[in-house]
Amino acid sequence: MFQLLERVSSLFDKDASQLSGVNLVVRSEYPDITFFGGVEEEIDEIISGEVTLEVDEDEVFITSLDVKLNLHISYKRPFKPHCHRCRYRTSQLQSCQLLNKQASFARGKHLFPFVVSLNGRNPTSTENSLIAVKYEITAEAKIAHEKSGTLGTMVADSPIIVKRALSLPETPQHPIRTVDSGRTSAQYHSIIHPVETNRFTFEFDGLGDTGETGASRTWELRKVTWLLMEETNLRAPACDKHRPSTAAEGDWNAEMRTRDTQILSDGVLQNDWTPGRTNSNVKMEFEYTTDSQVSKSGELWHASNSRWPGGARISHYLVLWLYLSLGDERESKAGQKSTGINDRFRRLSYDIEISDHVDKDAHFGGEAPPLYGTVCHGPPVYT
């Protein structure tokens, strides 16, 4: 019933907008908004734009004109799969009132500049297997047609893509870990760009003689598999209708908690590394990047690391699987393969942050952007 009423209302609004002889267009100055810095810095970004009102009649009365910044979240595994309200959530982040009383407009184009701000704690535009996050600027005009006596609402939308850019560290990460009797050392940059090639250097020290008495037994590194993973942890809340009356915020029975992992790219390094007694060190190096992900709308999406109120977290990490084999030195010389009895798999994980591309002139000084009132005397008053 609710959806039927919405459709009837939208049809009425559309007809009224056509009868009024008015065309409404909203555009943002920059369709891509970039947060410079992490979520913890909470630096706001200003979104500026212009609303164009095209009048095709001698005179048209506009009773109100508003601009809203909306956040649309689509849960792909909602609390109730059949419920539209559980699956789709829309939040109004900010609004700007351009007209608060009736005014008449003659034939021609009328321009209305606007400015809204977006808090840095909000998520970036994202689309993956669990969630889709999108932003849009919406202009809404109440139109009164004097000749026909009709009153309708016209709505115009403009999508906004929100990104996050992180400053690249000057020095790479250099973690050292212990694996069985050996030691691993890696060198890599923890912040990467999704469309650029990144280098990972790995060193394994401790292969060779195991120290056992009797026959000389050696560890052999048979294969290395690397995977760039994206992990999404999500809590999809129930709508007011399906939320239990006794449930408090964060209760398990009032939300759908899901977790999903995707492989963004992968590769295999395969060779028989069999160091001698005096050389138990193995070094390797490879380059990796993310495979391009295309959304349903045909746009490239790369989910950056995000964590925002409401229980959503997107993280990335590089995983290395080491295939180790313990064999006899005589078998190795004879070319015999391992029987698999003494084979071992070891998993190493390294945290990665995916950042959108940073302009070379971008400034990461942590300075808050200027407010609209400090730039000029504020928006004009339309009468």
C-alpha positions in Angstrom: 0.0 0.0 0.0 2.8 2.4 0.9 4.6 1.7 -2.4 1.4 2.3 -4.3 0.8 5.7 -2.6 4.4 6.6 -3.4 3.9 5.8 -7.1 0.7 7.8 -7.3 2.3 10.7 -5.6 5.3 10.7 -7.9 3.0 10.6 -11.0 1.1 13.6 -9.6 4.3 15.5 -9.0 5.6 14.7 -12.4 2.4 15.9 -14.1 2.3 19.1 -12.0 6.0 19.8 -12.9 5.2 19.5 -16.6 2.2 21.8 -16.4 4.2 24.4 -14.5 6.5 25.0 -17.5 9.6 24.7 -15.4 12.8 22.6 -15.8 14.9 22.0 -12.7 18.6 21.0 -13.0 21.2 20.6 -10.2 24.9 20.4 -10.7 27.8 20.2 -8.3 31.0 22.0 -9.1 33.1 18.9 -8.7 31.3 15.5 -9.0 34.2 13.8 -7.2 34.8 14.7 -3.6 38.0 13.5 -2.0 38.7 13.3 1.8 42.4 13.9 2.4 43.4 11.9 5.4 42.0 9.1 7.6 38.6 8.7 9.1 40.0 9.7 12.6 40.9 13.2 11.3 37.2 14.0 10.6 38.0 16.8 8.2 34.9 18.1 6.4 34.7 18.6 2.7 32.7 21.4 1.0 30.4 20.6 -1.8 29.4 23.6 -3.9 27.1 23.7 -6.9 24.3 25.5 -8.7 20.6 24.9 -9.2 19.2 26.1 -12.6 15.6 27.0 -12.8 14.4 27.3 -16.5 11.0 28.9 -16.9 9.1 28.5 -20.2 6.1 30.7 -19.3 5.6 34.4 -18.6 5.4 33.9 -14.9 5.7 31.0 -12.4 5.5 31.0 -8.7 7.9 29.0 -6.6 6.9 28.6 -3.0 10.1 26.8 -1.8 13.4 25.6 -3.1 15.7 23.3 -1.1 18.9 21.4 -1.8 19.7 18.2 0.2 22.8 16.0 0.5 21.6 12.4 0.8 23.4 9.2 1.6 22.0 6.0 0.1 23.0 2.6 1.6 21.9 -0.6 0.0 22.4 -3.8 2.0 22.7 -6.8 -0.3 22.1 -9.2 2.6 19.5 -7.3 4.6 17.8 -8.3 7.9 14.7 -9.3 6.0 15.4 -10.0 2.3 11.8 -9.3 1.2 11.6 -5.9 3.0 12.4 -2.8 1.0 13.0 -0.7 4.1 15.5 -3.3 5.5 17.4 -3.4 2.2 17.5 0.4 1.4 18.4 3.2 3.8 18.4 6.9 2.9 19.9 9.5 5.3 19.7 13.3 4.8 23.1 14.6 5.8 22.7 18.3 5.2 20.2 20.7 3.6 20.3 24.2 2.2 17.2 26.3 1.9 17.4 28.6 -1.1 13.8 29.9 -1.0 11.6 30.0 2.1 8.7 32.1 0.8 6.8 32.4 -2.4 8.5 34.3 -5.2 7.6 34.9 -8.9 10.0 34.1 -11.7 9.7 35.4 -15.3 10.6 33.5 -18.5 14.3 32.5 -18.7 17.1 30.9 -16.6 17.5 31.6 -12.9 20.6 30.4 -11.1 20.9 29.5 -7.4 24.3 28.7 -6.0 24.5 26.4 -2.9 27.1 25.1 -0.5 26.8 22.0 1.8 29.5 20.2 3.8 30.2 16.5 4.2 31.7 15.2 7.4 34.9 13.2 7.1 33.6 10.3 9.2 31.1 9.3 6.5 32.0 6.3 4.3 33.4 6.6 0.8 31.4 5.5 -2.3 31.5 1.8 -2.3 30.0 -1.2 -4.1 30.9 -4.8 -3.3 29.2 -8.1 -2.5 27.6 -6.9 0.8 26.9 -3.2 0.5 26.5 -0.3 -1.9 27.1 3.3 -0.7 26.1 6.2 -2.9 25.7 10.0 -2.5 23.5 12.4 -4.4 22.6 16.1 -4.3 18.8 16.6 -4.6 17.0 19.8 -5.5 13.3 20.0 -4.6 11.1 22.9 -5.8 7.4 23.5 -4.8 5.7 25.0 -7.9 2.4 26.9 -7.9 0.8 27.4 -11.3 -1.4 30.5 -11.3 -3.3 29.7 -14.5 -4.2 26.1 -13.8 -4.2 26.4 -10.1 -2.1 23.3 -9.6 0.6 22.8 -7.0 3.4 20.3 -7.6 6.8 19.2 -6.6 9.8 18.9 -9.0 12.9 17.0 -8.0 16.3 16.9 -9.7 19.2 14.7 -8.6 22.9 14.7 -9.3 25.2 11.9 -8.1 28.4 12.5 -6.0 31.3 10.2 -5.8 33.2 10.4 -2.5 36.8 9.1 -2.3 39.5 9.0 0.3 43.2 9.8 -0.3 45.9 8.9 2.2 49.4 10.3 2.2 52.0 7.7 1.3 54.6 6.9 3.9 58.1 7.9 3.2 59.6 4.6 4.4 58.2 1.1 3.6 57.0 -1.4 6.3 59.6 -4.0 7.4 57.9 -6.7 9.6 59.9 -9.7 10.8 58.2 -12.9 11.8 59.1 -16.4 12.9 57.9 -19.4 10.9 58.9 -22.8 12.4 62.7 -22.7 12.7 63.1 -19.9 10.2 62.5 -16.2 10.1 60.7 -14.1 7.5 61.3 -10.5 6.6 59.1 -8.5 4.3 59.4 -5.0 2.8 56.4 -3.3 1.3 54.3 -0.1 1.3 51.3 -0.4 3.5 49.3 2.2 1.5 48.7 1.5 -2.2 46.8 2.9 -5.1 44.5 0.4 -6.7 45.4 1.1 -10.3 49.2 1.3 -9.8 51.7 -1.5 -9.6 53.1 -2.2 -6.2 56.2 -4.1 -5.2 56.6 -6.7 -2.4 60.0 -8.0 -1.3 60.1 -11.2 0.8 63.0 -13.0 2.5 63.0 -16.3 4.2 66.0 -17.2 6.5 66.3 -20.6 8.1 65.9 -23.1 5.3 68.3 -25.9 5.0 69.6 -28.3 7.6 67.0 -28.9 10.4 69.7 -29.8 12.9 68.5 -33.4 13.4 71.1 -36.1 14.0 71.6 -38.8 11.4 70.5 -38.1 7.9 70.7 -34.5 6.6 67.2 -33.3 6.2 66.5 -29.9 4.6 63.5 -27.6 4.3 62.5 -26.8 0.8 60.3 -23.9 -0.3 58.2 -25.4 -3.1 55.7 -22.7 -3.9 54.5 -19.3 -2.8 51.0 -18.1 -3.5 50.0 -14.5 -2.8 46.4 -13.1 -2.6 45.2 -9.5 -2.2 42.1 -9.8 -0.1 39.2 -7.5 0.7 37.2 -8.3 3.9 33.9 -6.7 4.7 32.3 -6.9 8.1 28.7 -5.5 8.1 25.8 -5.1 10.5 22.6 -4.6 8.5 20.0 -3.2 11.0 16.3 -4.1 10.9 13.8 -1.5 10.0 11.3 -0.1 12.5 8.7 -2.7 11.4 10.9 -5.8 11.9 12.9 -4.5 14.8 11.9 -6.3 18.1 10.3 -4.0 20.5 12.6 -5.2 23.4 15.8 -5.0 21.4 18.4 -2.5 22.3 20.9 -0.9 20.0 23.5 -3.4 18.8 21.5 -6.5 19.8 22.1 -9.6 17.7 18.4 -10.2 17.2 17.9 -6.6 15.7 20.5 -6.8 12.9 22.0 -9.1 10.3 25.7 -9.6 10.9 27.6 -10.7 7.8 31.2 -11.1 6.7 32.5 -11.7 3.2 36.0 -11.9 1.7 36.9 -11.3 -1.9 40.1 -11.9 -3.8 41.1 -8.7 -5.7 44.1 -10.3 -7.3 46.4 -13.3 -6.9 49.6 -14.9 -8.2 51.9 -17.9 -7.8 55.7 -18.1 -7.5 56.8 -21.7 -8.1 60.3 -22.9 -8.0 62.4 -25.4 -6.0 64.5 -23.4 -3.6 67.0 -25.8 -2.0 69.8 -23.9 -0.3 73.0 -25.5 0.7 74.4 -25.8 4.2 76.1 -22.4 4.0 73.2 -20.7 2.4 69.8 -21.0 4.1 68.4 -17.7 2.8 65.8 -17.3 0.1 64.8 -14.0 -1.4 62.0 -13.2 -3.8 60.2 -10.2 -5.2 56.9 -9.7 -7.0 54.6 -6.9 -8.2 50.9 -6.8 -7.6 47.9 -4.6 -8.3 44.1 -4.8 -8.0 42.0 -6.2 -10.8 39.5 -3.6 -12.0 36.0 -4.0 -10.5 33.2 -2.8 -12.6 29.8 -1.9 -11.0 26.4 -2.5 -12.6 26.4 1.1 -13.8 29.7 0.5 -15.7 31.9 2.5 -13.3 35.2 1.3 -11.8 35.0 0.8 -8.1 37.8 0.4 -5.6 36.7 0.2 -2.0 39.1 2.0 0.2 39.6 1.0 3.8 36.6 2.3 5.8 35.1 2.1 9.2 32.0 4.1 10.1 29.3 4.2 12.8 26.6 1.6 12.2 28.9 -1.5 12.2 30.6 -1.5 8.8 34.3 -2.1 8.2 36.2 -2.7 5.0 39.8 -3.8 5.3 42.5 -5.2 2.9 45.5 -7.4 3.5 48.0 -9.3 1.4 48.2 -13.0 2.2 51.2 -15.3 1.5 50.9 -19.1 1.5 54.2 -20.9 1.9 54.4 -24.5 0.8 57.3 -26.1 2.7 58.6 -29.6 2.3 60.9 -31.5 4.6 63.0 -33.9 2.5 66.2 -36.0 2.6 69.3 -34.6 1.0 69.8 -37.8 -0.9 66.3 -37.7 -2.3 66.8 -34.1 -3.4 70.0 -35.0 -5.3 68.3 -38.0 -6.9 65.4 -35.7 -8.1 62.8 -37.5 -6.1 59.7 -35.5 -5.1 58.4 -35.2 -1.6 55.9 -37.8 -0.5 53.8 -35.1 1.2 54.0 -36.6 4.7 56.3 -33.8 5.9 54.7 -31.0 3.8 53.6 -27.9 5.6 51.6 -24.8 4.6 52.2 -21.6 6.4 50.1 -18.5 6.1 51.4 -14.9 6.5 49.2 -11.8 6.4 50.2 -8.2 5.9 47.8 -5.2 6.4 47.2 -3.1 3.3 45.3 0.2 3.0 43.9 1.1 -0.4 43.9 4.8 -1.1 42.5 6.7 -4.1 44.9 8.5 -6.3 46.5 11.6 -4.7 47.1 14.7 -6.7 50.7 15.8 -6.5 49.5 19.3 -5.2 47.3 17.8 -2.5 48.0 19.1 1.0 47.8 16.9 4.1 48.4 19.6 6.7 45.3 18.7 8.7 43.8 22.1 8.2 40.0 22.5 8.2 38.6 23.9 4.9 37.1 27.4 5.0 33.5 27.8 5.8 31.1 29.4 3.4 30.6 32.4 5.6 34.4 33.1 5.7 34.7 33.1 1.9 32.1 35.7 1.1 29.0 37.3 2.7 26.9 34.2 2.2 24.4 33.2 -0.4 22.1 35.9 -1.8 18.5 36.3 -0.7 16.0 35.5 -3.4 12.7 37.4 -3.3 
